[in-house]
Amino acid sequence: NVNEFFTYSLYKNICRGLFERDKLLFSFTLCIKLMQGDDRIDAQEWRFLLAGATSPETALPNPATDWLVESSWLDISDLAKVKAFRGFDQSFADNVHEWRAYFDSLSCYKDALPGEWNEKLDLLQKLLVLRCLRQDMIQWGIMAFVTAEMDVKFIEPPTFNLPLAFQDATSVVPLLFVLSSGVDPTMSWIEFAKEMGFEERLDSISLGQGQGPIAERKMTLASKTGAWLLLQNCHLAVSWMPKMEALVENFDPAVLHPDFRLWLTAMPSPKFPVAVLQNAVKMTLEPPKGLKANVTGSFAAFSDDFFAECKQEVAFKKLCFSLCWFHAVMQERRKFGPLGWNIAYDFSSSDRDCCIKQLRVFLDKYDVVPYKVIVELSGDVNYGGRITDDWDRRCMNTLLEEYVCVAAMAPGYQFSADKSYVQPEVGTHSEYNDCFKAWPIQPHPEAFGLHENADITCAQNEVKVLFDSVLALQPRVSTGGGVSREDTIDKAAETILDKTPVPWLMLDIQKSFPVMHENSLNTVLQQECLRYNKLLVEMRSTLSNVRKALKGIVVMSAELDSLATNLFNNQVPGMWESKAYPSLKPLVLWMDDLIKRCAFIQDWIDNGMPITFWISGFFFPQAFL
């Protein structure tokens, strides 16, 4: 099938230049765009999935206050206004116990929905229900959705493959390594050059101040002799980038040596030339996401010949697996924040490679396996050199001692309570890869030695970033149901403006609650009123102006355009956030929270100092404390 072949070819080539965090986003966006092309996506449902509830009104009270938070009930009530979900809130209230079982399930993303809804809703609509109840499971739901609509291969990005990327390059098409922290592709590049017979025709230069003219001369020479030239750290030579862009654009295949290749490395930078970026073969270099992808990527560098060259081949294979597993756990624990590591260390593939080389030296030198030496060198030296926190070092050594020990050499040894991850039977390189294919794509927190609740906050943060990214990519079209984008924004602005409290008159506050030594809380009240007033004045001014701009009375500036987009996407506008207290709530809940905060301050003004204080209701709680 030509369409399927082209779609997967597109996916593979674009994934090669994407960071791990964006690959699922691309798969999901690609799937949705194909479905939109077939007119299978309802605009109103799609908007709800991305933005959530956009109205604070609920027709029914929360039927399960003991386990269902108000934000989830608000989403359910708003979802019931969508055509395909009429009566969903009432049905939910009537079957609370069945929904509780769904809510508590660890596999709710693939479980059947209670009542008639399982048969009534399609896969995308079931994602909307999942969004209301378990946002931490949305990523799993999206993967199941993409797998069902397209194929499982669209959620398993191909591993980094330099020879494959090289095939797409020519003398006029450069190759670009997009770097991330702790990654250096130079050794991989040199090894590949040796395989291709170019070790005698290699040159490289690290760009920086004053290196531009030298790089230009090297480029001219390499293009004539057919050499490979590596320009490292292009993001550090911002002033020379326009010159490099001109040189690359003027490449002429009739003049250039056919063997000439220009290689570039750069961190993501807004100053990098767009023309070069679009034309280049892009490759990202960072640790693969997930235990499965990480260990598979590590083993991709090995071969049967590599294992056979070691004196103790069986022990070498088993300990290679243990060290690759340890490396994957070290990197993957970072996503859990302080639960994983107190400090997010940039462990790189060079740490793993150094451990593997040392392991081979010791196994060739001795007839027994020196476990203690391997643990000390791999832990305290190779990986421990990056670790600055004592508790992180203790955690790292504890993990390593479980993975590199006599017991870990036995077939079937469990590396965690999850029975998927065991020491494989000794086999060929391809048999090891077959073993990894059976692993789950998304590892359970238990695989890292963490409680299952560790995944909740991490997953919610990842989902928020994913939906925010998809929202930023959306075209400016109507929301469905015959309502234009401008009408939706105007209605949202009008609703918020009507609810926004009027700023307090500071002269009255100062007269009623003067600053005095006997009552320091008067100072706190004045400071709170000042801070809230700045936010309220900004809100009333910008909301009024954006409504005028929609009608053409005033110019729609970049700031107002951004505000309008945020209102449409149910996000707190940036110009408000800069003057507001820290909050992660969506706009509807943020507005509700602001009204309650202002009511707390107003009650203090009207009735005097309260008996109890709402600590989190203060703009700046530290002043009160």
Secondary structure by P-SEA (a helix, b strand, c coil): caaaaaaaaaaaaaaaaccccaaaaaaaaaaaaaaaaaccccaaaaaaaccccccccccccccccccccaaaaaaaaaaaacccccaaaaaaaacaaaaaaaaaccccccccccccccccccaaaaaaaaaaccccaaaaaaaaaaaaaccccccccccccaaaaaaaccccbbbbbbccccccaaaaaaaaaaaacccccbbbbbbcccaaaaaaaaaaaaaaabbbbbbccccccccaaaaaaaaaaacccccccccbbbbbbbcccccccaaaaaacbbbbbcccccaaaaaaaaaccccaaaaaaccaaaaaaaaaaaaaaaaaaaaaacccccccccccccccaaaaaaaaaaaaaaaaaccccaaaaaaaaacccccccccccaaaaaaaaaaaaaacccccccccccccccccccccccccaaaaaaaaaaccccccccccccccccaaaaaaaaaaaaaaaaaaacccccccccccaaaaaaaaaaaaaaaccccccaaaaaaacccccccaaaaaaaaaaaaaaaaaaaaaaaaaaaaaaaaccccccaaaaaaaaaaaaccccaaaaaacccccccaaaaaaaaaaaaaaaaaaaaccccccccccccccccccc
